[in-house]
Amino acid sequence: MQSLTMDYQLTVPAILRRTRAHFGDKRIVSRRSDGTTVRRTYAELLARADRLAGALRGLGVPPGEPVATLCWNHDRHLEAYYAVPTMGAVLHTLNLRLSGDELAFIATDAGDRVLMVDEELIPLAEQFVARTPIEHVVVLRDSDAALPQGWLDYERLLDTAPDGPADEAAVQESDPAAMCYTSGTTGRSKGVVYSHRAIALHSLMLATADSFGLSERDVVLPAVAMFHANAWGLPFAAALVGADLVLPGRHLDAGSLRHLLVEERVSVTAGVPTLWLGLLELLDEAADPTDLSSLRALVIGGAPLPEALLQGLGERHGLPVLHSWGMTELAPVGTLGRIPRRRDGEPVERQRPYRTRAGTPGPFLEIRARNDHGLIPWDDVAVGELEVRGPAVASGYHGADPVGPSFTADGWFRTGDVASIDPWGSLAIRDRAKDLVKSGGEWISSVALENRLMSHPAVREAAVIAVPHPRWQERPLAAVVLRPEATALASELHAFLGEVFPAWWLPEEIVFVDALPRTSTGKFLKSALRDRFRDHYTVQ
């Protein structure tokens, strides 16, 4: 017997056909770099995306070829999000916070021949374009300033393109649709290529009630960059369900975000902890209350959620904070830390640990963890390296051996995160494997120490690293940024940690710094701290 179900292809064009048919009047609000606001409907934006697809065809872009973008979060970048996969090409978002040398490597490795770039990022593009296969540079601009010789103006290019629906080029769900490179904190960036099916299923996952629960009633503001991991899939998921989109442009400071959250009545937003630390400070300092009553989900991911941030935003200001864990290789959202039903009605203190956990995997994402003795039990005590598999999980890296060290013999992806899993399958990320401190043969969690330090009222940010030690192999060192006008002694913070952790866990030294180095996606760049303090204990 054979099934009698239609072979319906799960693709980005299928998502957008639904958007056109049912949600064409829903709105897209976009901030431009000059501070002006552009308002369009999905129907208007998709018509422009159709012309963009035609223009790219005119530049000789065939199916399967990447089209690179070097852009902030705005409507014209969104047009590329929709146009490029629809025509069968591959959306390749370049990280504008990387160096010219790194961008030259990535664009060459991907084989980019067309680059779309924001006008203000022309100086960055000029640092690497000549060293890559790029043949056409299209500039998204609002001024009449002269362009570099041979570069094209985006709006004029669209004016020359035909009107009408884009040719979907018989796109299949197994075809590549988008491409992102990892942040490269431990070596060269690696390319992750997402299929149409992965994007479609990931979008459906974000719409499920126990995930982001996106619906047509939502107003979604991606505070995560559109050049990073598909803006956590929000541009595609919003189109699928018909949610309004608010795009902040390059204006990702706390004040601009607060303004948009209030003025546009945003219901769902998502970003990394450092963004929301700034918002928390604004809310704490505000003389008058900020009306954020429209928010039903403020998702924090990309790095561990400090308990102090949860308490500040969630408990002091009453905002609906949710913690998410994911990776570029997962398309990228993996889990969401919602309070399980069995904990309903319990005091806040007993619910809080579940809100800082990574939480339960989304539909079809399977998890397990392994240590030196094999797969660990789900008892929330044993820890091991987290492994995952699912329909939106990468099976390899672009141009690399498909059976590399990041994948197990039976095809699971090795995340590099050290985790425990409770009996109900709720995930707790204990640390990155490379960030654990091995002192005298015992493991110390840098994340646990950081969370405790950031709960001290004088501490704004803290990062804990492993530093070589002549006796203990490694010892933890804490780098701390104090809040403005706050004071604290290292001995005070040391005692504060000692209230929770055993003496052998405590950092050998706590150093005060003006700022912590960050990765291109806003996470703490611990490799830079390790380089800075590598000899700190051995030369004393």
N, C-alpha and C positions, 0 to 999 in steps of 0.2 A: 504494500500500500504506500502511496505517496501523499504528502500533504497537499492540500488545495488552498494554500494561503498565497496571496500575491507576493511576488518578489519585489517589494517596494524598497527603493534605495534610500537609506538614511544619509542625507547629504545636506550641505549648507544651502544649495538651491531649494531643497524641499522645505527647510526652515523658512526661507524667505518667501516662498509661494504662500505659505500660511500667513506670514506677516502681511503681505499684499492683500490677501483675500479678506482678512478679518480685522486687521489693526492698522490700516493705512492712515487713519486719522490721529493715531497716538503721537505724542510729541517727543522731540529730541531737542534738548537745550544744550548749547555749547558755548563755553567761554573761549574766546580767542586770546592770543598773546597780548594784544593791545588793550585787553580788558572789556572789549565789546562782547555782546551776547547775540548769538545767532539762534533763531528758533525755526525748526522745520518739523514737518510731519514725517513719519516713516515713508509715506508714499512719495513725498518730495525728495527725500534723501535717496531712496532706492532708484528713482528715476535718474538721479545724478550718478549713482553707482553703475547703472546700466551704461551710461555714456562713458564712464571711466573704463569699463570693461572693453567697450568698443575702441577707445583710444589706445589701450594697452595692446589690443590685437593689432592696431595700426602700427605700433612700434615693434611688431614682430614677436610678441610674447606667445609661445605655444602652450598647450596644456602640459602640466607637469613641471613647468619652469618656475623658479622662485621670483617673486617681485618683492624687493626690499622696501621697508619704510623706516624712516628716522624721524619720528613724530611724537608729539605730546598727545594728551587725551582730548580730541576734538572731533567735530563732525566730519571733516574731510578725511581724517584717519579712519573713521568708522566706514566711510564710503569704500575705502580700500579693503577693510575687513570683509565687506559683503561682496564687492566686485571681483576680487582676485580669485577666491575659491569658486565663485559661480561660473567663471569662465574656464575653470579647470586648472588654473595656475595655483601657485602655492604662496600664501601670504607669509612673508618672512620679516618679522618685526625686529629691528636692530635696537640694541640697548644704548640710548644716547648718553649714558653716564660712563661708558667705557672709553678707553683711550683710542686714538686714531690707529695705533699699531694693532690693538686687539680687534677693532672693527675691520681693518684690512684683512686680518686672518679670517675672520668669520665670513665676510662677504666673498672672499676667494674660496673658502671651503664650501660654502653653499652654492657657489656658481651664479651669483646675482649678476644680471645684465641691466636691470632697471632699478633705479633708486628713487623713491619719493621722499622728499625732505622738507621740513619746515624751514621757512626763510631765515629765522634766527639761528638755525643750526647749520647754515652754509659754511661757516668757518670750520666746524667739526668735519663736515663732509669733505671739504677740500683737503683735509689731512690724510684721507685714505683712498678717495675715489680713483686716483691715478694709479694706484698699486693693486687694483682689482680688475675683474672682468667687466665692470660696469661700463655700459655704452651710452645709456640715456639717464640723465638726472632730471627729475621733474620737481619743481619747487612750488610748495604750497605757501602762497604769500598774500599779504594784504596791502603791500606798498607798491610803488612804481619804480623802486630802485633797480638799477641795472643788474642783470644776472651774469654770472660767469659765462664766458664764451661757450656757446653750444648747449647750454642748459635750457630747459623748457619751463614755461609758465603753466601751472596746473589748470587754471581757469580757461586759458586760451586753448589748451589741449582738449578740454571738455567741450568747448564751443565748436571744435572741428569734428567731433565724434557724432555719429548718427543717433537720433532719438529711437526709442523703442526698446523692448526687452533684450537683455543680453543673451547671447547664445550660450546655453548651458553646457555645450560641448559634450553631451552624453556622459556626464560625470557619474562615476560609480562610487559607492560608499567606501570601497577599499582604496580609492585614490588618495594621494596626499592633498591636504587642504591648507595646512598652516605649518609653520616651522619656527621654533624658538631655540635659542642657545642657552645653556646653563650659565650661571654667573661666573664660573671659572675661578672660584676661590681657592681651589686646591690643584690648579693646573689649567691647561688650555680649556676654553669653553667647548662644550659638546652639543651637537645639534640634535634636537628632538623633533621628529616629524609626525604630525597628527593626521590621522585619516579623517575623512568626512564622517564616517561612522562614529569615531571616537568623540568628535565635537557634538554630534547629534545626541548621543547617549549621555555625554557629560551635561549637556544643556537640559535634558530631561531630568537628570539627577538633581540639578540645582532647583528644579521646580517641585521636587517632592517635599512633602510637609515637614519631614524630619531633617531636611537639608536647609537650603535658604528659603524654600517654600515660595518661590517667585510666582507671581500671577499678574494678570492684566491690571489689577488694581494698584500695583506697586509703582513707585517712582524710584528708580535705581541710580545711585551715584557711585561709579567705580572710582574709588580713591587710589586703587592700585593702578600702576602705570599700564597703559595699553601696549607698551613695548615689553612687558614682562608677563610671560605665561598666559597670553591671550586675555589679559586683564581678568584673570581667574575665570575666564569663560563667560563673563557677564554680558558682553555685547551680543553674543550668540543666544544666550539663554533669554535675555530681555526681548529679543526679536521673536523668539519662539512663542513666548507667552503673551506678547503685546504690552510689556511694561514700558512706561515712559523712561527715557534715559536722560541723565544730567551729566554732562562731560565737563570737568573743571579746567580743561586745557593744561597749561603749565602751572596753574595756580593751586598748588597742593600744600600751601602753608595753612596753619590751623585757622587763621582769621578768615581766609577765603573759603575754606571748607565749611566753617560754621555759617557763613553768610548764605552759601548755596543750600545747605541743609535746611535752614530756616525759610528762606525765600521761596524755594521750589517745593517745599513740603515733602522732602525726601523720606521714603519709608524703609529703604534698604541701602546700606552702604558697606564698603569693605576696603580694608587696607592693612598695612603692617603696623606693629605696635608704636613705632616712633611717631607716626602721624597722629595717633590718638593720644600719646603722651602730651603733645602740644595742645590738643583740644582740651584735655583735662586741665592743664594749667590755665587756659583761657577761662574755662568755666569756673574754676576755683577763684580766679581773680575778679570775675565780673561783678560789678556793683548790682546789676539787675539780672534776674533769671533769664536764661535763654530758652525760647520755646522750641524744644525738640520733640514735642509730643507726637509728631507724625511718624517718628522712627519706630519701627517694630523689630529691626534687626541691625545691629552694628557689629559686623563680623571682623574679627581681628585674627590675622594669620600671617604666615611667612616667617614667624619666629615664635618662641614660647610666649605665652600670655603672662606677664607679671601679675601676681596676685594683687599688688598695690594698684595696678591699672584697672583690674576688674572691680576692686572695692571702690575706687574713685569714681569711675564712670557708671558702674552698675549699681552700687549701693548708695554712694553719696549723692549722685545726680540722677539716679533712677533710669539710666539708659539701658536698653535691652542688648547687653553685650553677649556675643557668641564667639567661641574660640574654634578656629578651623585649622586643620593640618593638611598639608598637601605638598606637592613638588612639581617642578616643571615636567618631570617624566610622567605625571599622573593627569595632565591636561587642565588644571593642576589640582583641583579640590579633591581631597581624599576623605576627610571625616569632619564631623561637627560635634562640638561638645555640649549637646543639650542635656538637661537634667532628665534622667530616666523616670518613667512614670512611677516606678516603685518608690521614688524619693519625693513625690508630690506631697506637699503639706508639711514637709520637715522644715526646721529652722534654717535660716540662711547659712549659719555656720556649718551645718551638715551638708548643705547643697553645694557650697562653694567649691570643694575639691572636684566635683563633677563639671563645673563650669570652666575650670582651668585645664581639664584633661583634653586630649585631642578628641576623644569621643568615639562614636560609632561610625564605621565605614558606610559610605553611600552605597546604594544598590549596585550589586554585581562586583564590588571591590572586595576581594578576599585578603585577609591578613594572617600572618603567622610570624613568629620570631624564633631566632636560633642562637644558641651560644655554643661553647666548646663541647657540650655534652649532647647536643642535638636540639630538636624543637622544644621550646619551653612550654610548661603547662600554663593554662589560663588561670592563674591564681593571684595575679597582681603583685606577686612577690618576686618570682624569677624574672630576670631581664635577659634580653638578647637582641641581636640586630634584627630590625623589622624587615620583613619581606612581603611583597604584595603582588597580586596579579588581578587583571580585569580588562574589560574591553576598551578602556581609555588609557591603559598603562603602556608605556613604551616597551617595545620588544628588542630594541637596540638603539645605537646612536648612528647618525648620518656618517657614512663613510668608514665606519669602524667594524671590526669583527663582531658579527651578531652574537657570538658566544664569548662575551668578554667577562672581566672580573665583576661587573655590576649585575650579572645574571647568574642564577643557579643552574645546575645541570638540568633541572626539570622546568626551567623557564620562568621562574619567579624573579622579580626585580629586587635587588638588594639595595635598600634605601640609604644605608649608612647611619640611620637613626637607631639609638638604643632605646628599647621600649619594654614595658610590661603590659599585660592584657588581663583584664578581670574576667571572672567566670561568665559574664554576659557579653563579652567581646568588646568592652570599652577600652580604648587605647590610651595609654599614658606614655608620652615621649619623655624619657628620662634625660637624654642628652644626644648630641651628635657623637658618633664613635670617635671622631678625631678630636673632640673637645673634652672627653673624659680625662680626668687626672688619675694616673696610676702611681700611688704613693706607697712605697714599701710593700708592693704587691697587692694593695687594695685599691678599689675604684672609688673615686669621689665625683659626684655630679656637679658640673659647673652651673647647670641650670638651676638646681636647687639653691645653691649659694647666691646666685644672682637674684632670684626671686625674693629671698629673704632680705638681701641688702636693699632692694628697691622698695621694700615695704617700710624702710626707715623714713621718717618724715623729712630728713635732711637730704636724702639721696634722690637725684633725678634719674640717673642711669648707672648701671654697673655691669661690668664684664669680667668674668673669671677665666683665667687661662692656666694651662699647665706649663711650668717653667722647670727646666732641668735642675736637679739638686744633687750635690755630691754624695749625700748619704741615702736619701730616700728615693732616688731615681727621678721623681717629679714631685713638686709641691705646688699647690694652688697659689696664684697671685691675683688679687682683685684690683681692677682699675675702676675708680669711682668718679662720677661727675656729680657735684652737689647742686642742689636747687639754688636759684639766684638768692643772694643775701642769706643763705643758710650756712651754718657752720657745724662741723663734727670732727672729732678727733679719730684717728685710726684705732686707738684703744677703745673708744666708745663703740665703734662699729664692730670691732673684734668681739667685744663682750655681747653685743646684740646678736651676733651669729652664734655665740656660745650658749645662748638660751635655748637653742634648737638643735644644734649639731654637736657631735662629739669633738673633743679637742683635736684629734688627729685630722679632722676634716677642715679645720679653720685655716684660712690663708696665712702663709708665712708672713706676708706683708700686704698692707692695703695702701695703694698709692692714689693720690688725687690728681686728676687730669682735667683740662678745660673742656675736652670733647673726646668722644670715642670715634675711632675710624669706622667707616661704614662701607658695605658692599654697594654695588650699583643699584641694588633693590632695597636698600635701607636697613639691612641687617648689620649687626656688629661684625666688623672685619677682624676676627680674632687672629688671623694669620699675621696681620700687621702688628698687633700687640705682642704676639709671640716673638716676632723678629726684634721688636723694640726691647723686650725684657728678657731675651734668651739667656743672657749671661748674668742676670740680676742676682741670682743666688750663688753662682759659682765664683764670682769675682770679689765677693765681700769677705 
